[in-house]
């Protein structure tokens, strides 16, 4: 099952974790105290660029009547929607720019260009997901209620449809998120399913109606005879934005190394352990400045989960300090290329669509789901009831030997176990082959003796007088 004891899994003592938490608090305070005009200029510049790009894209679509004008207008509109969704809507709704006290760029007033309402998303995402990150049974973003992304969730026949459901979710990601947030909103408010005219339903329908009307009625009508091209451009831009947002979110939450946790771990969790859970439950992907900007800087998902309300333009500098802490405490810093991270998530989606009896690993040592029990394969397991780290400090180098080293040793132990099992199977196969050869030789000898006896009897019969 998922991680039940984050101290045992991380190979850190309670004192280590508290010190780590204090160092992360120091990073937060330092960044908050340094926020100023440079950051304000960044977000205002981003808003101007996004709005200019969207206006230019729509102008090209209205004025142009050839294929290249359609491609250019659709490309600009797609990029504008991505920027509004990732770097503006998502981050502003997290309260990253509330410190400016600008009513236009405030989490309480910004409404993003998505089907769902910002209010419902904030209550479902900012509170539920960022408080209970990757806690099975508490964080509804683990699979978004559609996909089975951990073996801690019981397999159901409907999971066989995961590969198809995943494609639908990717193409209609804004609708999937909106309906997911609406469901959580109604659960939190205690609204029964039968109440179709509830306030959450009305809020959702009003916002979804405006979005559909804007993209598929108003702007196509404004374009006159070219309304079909505009309609197609808006649908294409929404699709591109949905696919990109889906890829970014899945790369940050579901590759190997983004661990899951049990409710037992959360029961007595300290602030420092919350920090550690964010570090172990998130994953980054490698990106240059342009891709980082287009992802809303969510290529730094670890840093975002540590400091969700810190302006995203500060994540690159925070990432350097977080890496240093990971090196200091021998913790993994889960990252990889965009393609690799999504390939790992894609594999998990298809693998966990199958019943557990078809899977080789368990919920304790699977690459996409693990727990502290996986380290029982190591020669020095953590003694029950102790707070000492599993490996302590290397007497030669003076470096702490924590989770990063433990994972390397666990992988080596698994390889050694697999090698031994393979050798045992080979020896068993050789023994069976040897036994078969011996039995064949016995049968051959018996056959030779039998034929000799028959020849003797024939000779004796020939010698008898008739």
SVG drawing of the C-alpha trace seen along z (x, -y; Angstrom):
<svg xmlns="http://www.w3.org/2000/svg" viewBox="-34 -48 70 131">
<polyline fill="none" stroke="black" stroke-width="0.4" points="0.0,0.0 1.0,-3.7 3.4,-5.3 2.1,-5.1 5.2,-6.5 7.0,-9.3 9.9,-9.3 10.6,-5.6 10.2,-6.0 12.4,-9.2 15.0,-7.7 15.0,-10.9 14.6,-11.4 11.9,-13.6 14.6,-16.2 15.9,-16.1 12.4,-16.7 11.8,-19.6 15.1,-21.2 14.2,-20.7 10.8,-22.4 12.6,-25.3 14.9,-25.7 12.0,-25.7 10.2,-28.3 13.3,-30.5 13.2,-30.2 9.5,-31.3 10.2,-34.3 13.2,-35.4 11.2,-35.3 8.2,-37.0 10.3,-39.8 11.9,-40.4 8.7,-40.6 8.4,-44.0 8.1,-46.0 10.1,-43.6 7.5,-40.9 4.6,-43.2 6.0,-44.3 6.3,-40.7 2.7,-39.8 1.4,-43.0 3.7,-42.4 2.4,-38.8 -1.3,-40.0 -0.6,-42.6 1.2,-40.1 -1.6,-37.5 -4.3,-39.9 -2.4,-41.4 -1.8,-37.9 -5.4,-36.9 -6.6,-40.1 -4.1,-39.6 -5.1,-36.0 -8.8,-36.9 -8.1,-39.8 -6.2,-37.5 -9.0,-35.0 -11.6,-37.7 -9.6,-39.4 -7.9,-36.4 -9.6,-34.1 -6.8,-31.7 -5.2,-28.7 -2.2,-30.4 -4.2,-33.2 -6.3,-30.5 -3.1,-28.6 -1.5,-31.8 -4.6,-33.0 -5.3,-29.6 -1.7,-29.3 -1.8,-32.8 -5.2,-32.0 -3.9,-28.6 -0.8,-30.2 -3.0,-33.0 -5.4,-30.4 -2.5,-28.4 -0.9,-31.5 -4.2,-32.6 -4.9,-29.1 -1.4,-28.2 0.5,-31.3 -2.4,-33.6 -5.6,-31.8 -4.0,-29.0 -1.4,-31.1 -3.6,-34.1 -6.3,-31.9 -3.7,-30.4 -3.3,-33.9 0.2,-34.3 -0.3,-38.0 -2.7,-38.9 0.2,-40.8 -0.1,-43.5 -3.6,-44.4 -4.6,-45.0 -8.3,-44.1 -7.7,-43.1 -5.0,-40.6 -6.5,-39.2 -7.6,-35.6 -11.0,-36.8 -11.8,-38.6 -10.0,-36.8 -12.3,-34.6 -10.3,-32.4 -11.1,-31.4 -12.2,-27.9 -15.5,-26.0 -15.5,-25.7 -15.8,-28.6 -12.6,-29.9 -14.4,-29.7 -15.3,-26.0 -11.8,-25.2 -10.2,-27.1 -12.2,-25.3 -11.6,-21.9 -8.0,-22.4 -6.4,-25.0 -7.8,-23.4 -8.5,-19.8 -5.6,-18.9 -2.9,-21.1 -3.8,-20.2 -4.3,-16.4 -1.8,-16.0 -1.7,-12.4 -3.4,-11.0 -5.5,-8.1 -9.1,-8.6 -8.7,-12.3 -7.1,-13.9 -9.7,-13.6 -7.1,-14.7 -5.5,-11.2 -6.9,-10.0 -9.5,-12.7 -12.1,-10.1 -11.8,-8.6 -8.4,-6.8 -6.9,-4.3 -3.4,-5.6 -2.3,-3.6 -2.7,0.0 -4.1,-1.2 -7.3,-1.7 -9.4,1.4 -9.6,2.6 -13.0,2.4 -14.1,3.7 -14.7,0.1 -10.9,-0.4 -10.5,1.7 -11.7,-1.4 -8.9,-3.6 -6.9,-3.9 -10.0,-5.3 -11.1,-7.4 -7.6,-8.9 -7.9,-10.0 -11.3,-11.6 -10.0,-13.3 -7.0,-14.8 -9.1,-16.1 -11.9,-17.5 -9.6,-18.4 -11.4,-21.7 -14.7,-19.9 -13.2,-17.1 -11.7,-19.5 -14.9,-21.6 -17.1,-18.5 -14.6,-17.2 -14.6,-20.5 -18.4,-20.7 -18.6,-17.2 -16.3,-18.1 -18.1,-21.4 -21.4,-19.6 -19.8,-17.0 -18.4,-19.7 -21.7,-21.6 -23.7,-18.4 -25.8,-19.0 -27.7,-15.8 -27.3,-14.6 -31.1,-14.8 -31.0,-18.6 -30.4,-19.6 -31.2,-23.3 -28.6,-23.6 -26.5,-26.7 -23.3,-24.9 -25.1,-23.5 -26.4,-27.0 -23.0,-28.5 -21.5,-25.9 -24.2,-26.2 -23.9,-30.0 -20.1,-29.8 -20.2,-26.9 -22.9,-28.7 -20.9,-31.8 -17.8,-29.9 -19.7,-27.9 -21.5,-31.1 -18.2,-33.1 -16.2,-30.5 -18.9,-28.8 -21.6,-31.5 -20.5,-35.1 -17.1,-35.1 -18.2,-32.9 -21.1,-35.2 -18.9,-38.3 -16.7,-36.8 -19.5,-36.9 -19.2,-34.6 -16.1,-33.0 -17.9,-31.8 -17.1,-28.1 -13.4,-28.8 -13.6,-30.8 -15.7,-28.1 -13.1,-25.5 -10.2,-27.7 -11.8,-28.2 -12.4,-24.5 -8.8,-23.7 -7.4,-26.3 -9.4,-24.8 -8.2,-21.3 -4.6,-22.4 -4.9,-24.2 -6.6,-21.1 -4.0,-18.7 -1.1,-20.9 -2.7,-21.5 -3.4,-17.8 0.2,-16.9 1.7,-19.4 -0.6,-18.3 0.0,-14.5 3.8,-15.0 3.8,-16.7 1.6,-14.3 1.8,-10.7 5.3,-9.7 7.3,-7.3 8.6,-9.0 5.4,-11.0 4.5,-8.9 1.1,-8.2 0.2,-8.3 -2.3,-6.8 -4.7,-8.6 -2.7,-7.3 0.3,-9.4 -1.9,-12.5 -3.4,-11.9 -0.5,-13.3 1.3,-15.2 3.4,-18.2 4.0,-21.3 7.5,-20.0 6.1,-16.6 3.6,-18.4 6.5,-20.0 8.2,-16.6 5.0,-15.1 4.8,-17.7 8.4,-17.0 7.9,-13.3 4.5,-13.5 5.3,-15.8 7.5,-15.6 9.2,-18.2 10.0,-18.1 13.0,-19.7 12.2,-22.9 13.9,-26.0 12.5,-29.5 10.0,-29.4 8.5,-26.0 8.5,-27.0 6.5,-30.1 4.1,-28.1 3.6,-25.6 2.8,-28.3 6.2,-27.3 4.5,-24.1 7.6,-22.3 8.6,-23.2 5.7,-21.2 7.7,-20.4 8.3,-24.0 4.7,-24.9 3.5,-22.3 5.9,-23.6 4.9,-27.2 1.6,-27.3 1.0,-31.0 4.5,-32.3 4.6,-34.0 5.6,-31.4 8.3,-33.6 10.3,-32.9 10.2,-29.1 13.5,-28.8 15.5,-30.4 13.6,-28.5 14.3,-25.2 18.1,-25.7 17.7,-26.0 15.3,-23.0 17.8,-20.9 20.5,-21.8 18.3,-20.7 17.6,-17.4 21.4,-16.9 21.9,-17.8 19.3,-15.4 19.9,-12.7 16.4,-13.0 15.4,-12.4 14.5,-15.3 12.2,-13.7 12.6,-15.2 13.1,-14.2 12.3,-15.2 8.7,-16.0 8.5,-13.0 9.9,-10.7 7.6,-11.9 4.5,-11.6 5.6,-8.1 5.8,-6.9 2.3,-8.3 1.0,-6.8 2.4,-3.4 0.8,-3.6 -2.6,-4.4 -2.5,-1.4 -0.9,1.0 -3.4,0.2 -6.3,0.7 -5.6,4.5 -6.5,6.5 -3.7,6.8 -3.3,10.6 -1.8,9.6 0.8,7.3 4.1,8.5 4.9,6.0 2.9,5.2 1.6,1.9 4.8,1.7 7.4,1.9 5.8,1.0 7.5,-1.8 4.4,-4.0 3.4,-3.2 5.7,-2.3 5.9,-2.3 8.4,-2.0 8.0,1.7 9.9,2.0 13.1,1.5 12.6,4.8 14.6,6.2 17.7,4.3 20.3,6.0 19.7,3.3 15.9,2.7 14.7,0.0 14.3,1.5 10.7,1.2 10.1,-1.8 13.4,-3.5 13.7,-7.1 17.3,-6.6 17.7,-6.9 18.2,-3.6 21.7,-4.4 22.8,-7.2 25.9,-9.1 28.6,-7.6 31.7,-7.5 34.0,-8.0 32.4,-11.0 30.3,-12.4 27.3,-12.6 23.8,-11.6 22.7,-8.3 19.0,-8.8 16.2,-8.0 18.1,-8.7 20.8,-6.1 18.1,-3.8 16.3,-3.8 19.5,-3.0 20.2,-0.1 16.6,1.1 16.9,1.2 20.1,3.1 18.5,5.5 15.6,6.1 18.1,6.7 20.0,9.2 16.8,10.9 15.7,11.2 19.2,12.5 18.9,15.1 15.4,16.1 16.6,16.4 19.6,18.5 17.3,20.7 15.0,21.2 17.9,22.1 19.2,24.6 15.7,26.1 15.4,26.4 18.8,28.1 17.9,30.5 14.7,31.4 16.6,31.9 19.1,34.1 16.3,36.1 14.7,36.5 18.0,37.7 18.5,40.2 14.9,41.6 15.5,41.8 18.7,43.8 16.9,46.2 14.2,46.7 16.8,47.3 18.6,49.8 15.4,51.6 14.5,51.6 17.9,53.2 17.5,55.8 14.0,56.5 15.1,57.0 18.0,59.3 15.5,61.5 13.3,61.7 16.2,62.8 17.2,65.5 13.7,66.9 13.5,66.9 16.7,68.9 15.5,71.4 12.2,71.9 14.2,72.6 16.3,75.3 13.2,77.2 12.2,80.3 9.0,80.0"/>
</svg>
